[in-house]
Amino acid sequence: MAVRIAEEWLATCGGCEVTVLDIGEPLLGLLPKIEFVHMPVLMDHKFFGQRGERDGALEIPKAEVGLITGSIRNEENKRVAEEMRRQCKVLVAVGSCANFGGIPALGNLSTVDEITGAAYRGSPSTDAAPTPADGLPPLTDRVLAVSEVVKVDVGLPGCPTTPEMVAGALTALLEGKPFSLPERSVCDECPLKREKKAVTKLKRPLEPPALPASGRWEDARCLMEQGFLCLGPATRSGCGGSQHTPRCIKARMACRGCFGPIRAGANPMVDMMSALSSIGLDPKEIPDRAPTFNRFIGAQGRLRPPLARR
């Protein structure tokens, strides 16, 4: 009998759903063993019945495995997450938004009134109007990770996560095996060379990094040591998938931290302060340090409005 899988997306861009579809050939091996019973990106299965006949009674089919992408930004997101938890034996949070709040959680730096005021009354390109409310779910007071509302059994980080990681987690669940991620940093998998020489000035992120005489990117010097702000020292590895080389590094860009903390309870902001100081960079050079170091992980109390504005 096929293992039933239900999937839902909350406050998200849809990139993690594309990752599921991008699993490619390994997905062909999984398909005979699984059955998607609910997945908005693939099928037309409505919350309240196909004709809306289940007024007020949100319906998600029972499943052995539930996948949730996206953070929780409004009361409907919260309700859907709670129903997924009730209907699914194992719940998997997929992507940075579901696990840490993701980019939407940058909104935690402002109050709901400030956000709606800016959108509907403070924008020069918008005619001032009341905040829409008719038929819309109210916003939660802040952006929440899924684990702040319901129990999560497995977390797959990333913006988006990797197809290999999704396939690995599903395979482990199907075989009844535990699934966990190594507690390693992006630096542990980065091929660039550490020279342990100090720098004193940060560069703009879009400046081209220096290449060695060989012209080979793999022989280049560590981006942090070249003066680029790289969050690799405080970010969990795994974004490179089977090729291991971190995605941003492979694209000649510094890590932005989308895979979140290396381990539960870690504080990337503190870790990055230490990493910067170790090579002679002054963290005070970085404007907006809190959102910079917590770009993808602003839920779970990491980002909040300044005290003076609360």
N, C-alpha and C positions, 0 to 999 in steps of 0.2 A: 504493500500500500504506500502511495506517495506521501511524503511529508508536506503538510500544508503550510504555506507561507503567506502572511499578510504584510503589506507594506503601506506606510502612510508618510506623507510629507507635510511638514508644518511650516514654520517661517524659514524658508530656504529658497535657493535659486534653481534647484533641480539638477545640479551638477552631480550629486551622489547617485541619483537615479540613472543618469547616463553612465556612471561607473559600473552599475550593475549590468547594464546592457553591453558595456565594453569588456566584460569578462572574456568574451570571445570563445575560443575552442573549448576551454575547460567547462564553460556553461553547457555545452552540448553533452558532456558527460554527467552533469548534474540534473539536467532537465527530466530524464526518465525517472528520477528519484524524488522530484519535488512537484508541487502543484501550487501555482500562485492563485489564491482565492480572492485577493484584494490588492490592487496596486494601481492607483489612479493614472500613472504614466502609461500603463499597458492596457487597462481595461476600464470599461464604463460600469463601475459598480458604485452606486450612490449610497450615501449615508441613510437616507430616509425612504428607501425603496425606489425602484426604477421609475415609478410614476409619482413619487412623493406621498405615497399612501400611508407611510409610517410617520405621521406628523409628530415631531418631538421625540421620537424614540430612535436615537442614533444606532445604526446597525453596522457592525463589522463582523465578518464570519470568524468562527473559532479557528485557531491555527496552532500548530506546534511551535512555529517560529514567527516572531513579529519583528519587522525592520522599521525603525523610525528615523527619518532624516529631518533636519531643521530644528530650530529652537522654538520656545514657547513665547509668543508675543501677545496673544489675546486669549480670551476665555474659551473660544472654540478650540484653539490649539490644545489648551489644557484638558478640555473635555475629551478630545480625540485620543490624547496620550493615555488618559485614565481608562478609556474603553479598550484601547490596544492592550494595556496591561491586564485587564480582566479577561480578554479573549485569547491571549497568547501565553503559552507555557513558558517560552523563553523570549525575552525582549532584548533586541540588539539596537543600540544607538549608533547610527552610521553617520560619520562626518563630524567636522568641528562644531557645526551649529548645534547638533543634537547633544554632543558631549560637553561642550564648553560655552555655548552661546554663539560662537562664530562672529562674523562681521556684524550681524544684527545687534549683538550685545554691546557694540560701541554706543548704541542708544542709551545705555545705562548711565552714561555721563550726563544725561539730561533727564528732567522729569517729564512725565507724560504731558503735562500742561505746556511745558516749553516746546516739546516736539510738535504737538498739534497746533500751538500758537504760531510757530514758525512756518508750518506747512499751509495753514489756512488763513492766517492773518498777517504774518510778518514777511512774506515773500513779495518782493517788488513786482514779480510777474503774475501775481495772483490777486484777484479781487477779494477783499476781506469777506469772510463768510463764517457762519457757525460751523463747529466741528460736526461732520456727518455722524449720525447715530442711528437713523432709521434702518432696521434690518441688519445692522452690523454688530459683530461681537465686540464688547468693550475691550480696550487694551489692558493687559496686566500692568501692575505698577512698575515692572521692570522686565527685561528679557531673561528668561530662565532656561537653563539646560534641562533636558528631559529628566535627568536623575534628581532634580530638585522637586519634581512633582510625583514621579513614580519610580519604583525600583527598576534598575537596569541591570541585566545579567552580563552583557558583553558590550564593550565600547570599541568602536573602530574609528580612530581619529582621521583627520585630513580634510583638506579643502581643494578638491574632493579626496576621499580615501582612495586607495588603489584597488583595481580589479582583483589583483592577486590576494589582497587582504580579505576582501569580501568572499572570494572563492574559498580561501583557506578556512575562514570562520564557518561558512556553510558546510564545508566538507567535514570539519571537526564535529559540528553539531549532528550531522547525519550519522556519523560513525560513533557517536556517544563519547567522544574524546574531549578533554578540556582544551580551551583555546586561550592563549595569553600572548602578549606582546613583550619583546625584550625591553628592558629598561636601559636603553642606550641612547646617546645623543646623536644629533645630525653630524657633529664633528667626528664621531667614531666611524662614520661611513664616508666621510668626505675625502676625496683623493688629493686635495690641494695640500701643498707643503707648508709646514710650520717652520719658521726660522727663529721664532722667539725673539724678534727684534721689535722694540717699541715704536709706536707712531704717536703723533700728538694732535692730529687734526682729522676730523671726519670728512669724508667725501660725499658728494651728492650721489644718490643711489643709481642714477642713470649715466654716470660717468663710466667710460669703458675701463675694465680692470686691466692691469698690466699683464702682458704675456712674457714668458721667458724666451731666451734666445732660440730654444728648440721650436717655438711656435705651438707646442702641444699644450692644450688646456690643462691636461692632467699634471703637467709639470709646474703650473702656476703657483704663486704664493697664496697662502690663506687670505681670503678676502678681508677678514677682520684686521689682519696685519697690514693690509694695503690701505686701511682706513675706512672700509665700508662697514656700516652697521649690519652685522649678521647675527641672527638669533639662534644660530646652530648650537652654541654651547648650552642653551637652556631648553632645547626643543627635542622631543622624542624622534628617533630615527624611524625609518620604514617607508618614507615617501617615494623612495627609488624603486620599490617593488623588487622584482627578481634581478634587476640590473644593479641594485644597491646604491649607485651614485645618486645622491639627493636630487630631486627634480629641479629645484631652483638653481643649485650649483651647476648642474648639467647645462642649464640655459644661461650660465654666466651671470647669475643674479644671486644676491645674498639671500639667505633663508629669512622668511618673514614669520615663522613660528606657527604655521597652521596645524602641525601635528600635536600641539599642546605640550604640557609639562612632561618631563622625562618619566616621572613617577607620581603617584597619587600623593598629594600633600606638598609637592614642590612649589616653590614660588619663583617663577621665571624672572620676575622683575628684580628680585634680590640677586638671583644667580647671574643675571646680565650685568648688574652693577659691578659685581666682583670680576666678571670676565673682562669688562671694559677697563677697569682699573689695572688689571694685570698686564695690559699692554700699553699703558700710559694714556689712555683716552679718558677724558673727563665726562662722566655721565651728564653733567650739567649742560654740556653742549647740545644735548638732545631736547628739542622742544616737545612738550606733550609726552613726557616719558611714560606716564601710566597707560595711555592708549597705544603707544608705540610698542611697549613691551607686552601688552595684553591684547594685541590686535584681534586675535581669534578666540580669546578665552575670557571675555569680559563678564560672563555670568558667574554664578557661585560666589558673589560678593567681591569679585576682583575689581570691578569698575562701578562707581556710583557718583551721583552728582556731588560737586564740591559742597562742603558744609555750609558755606555762605549762601548757597542758592536753595537749600532744602527748606 
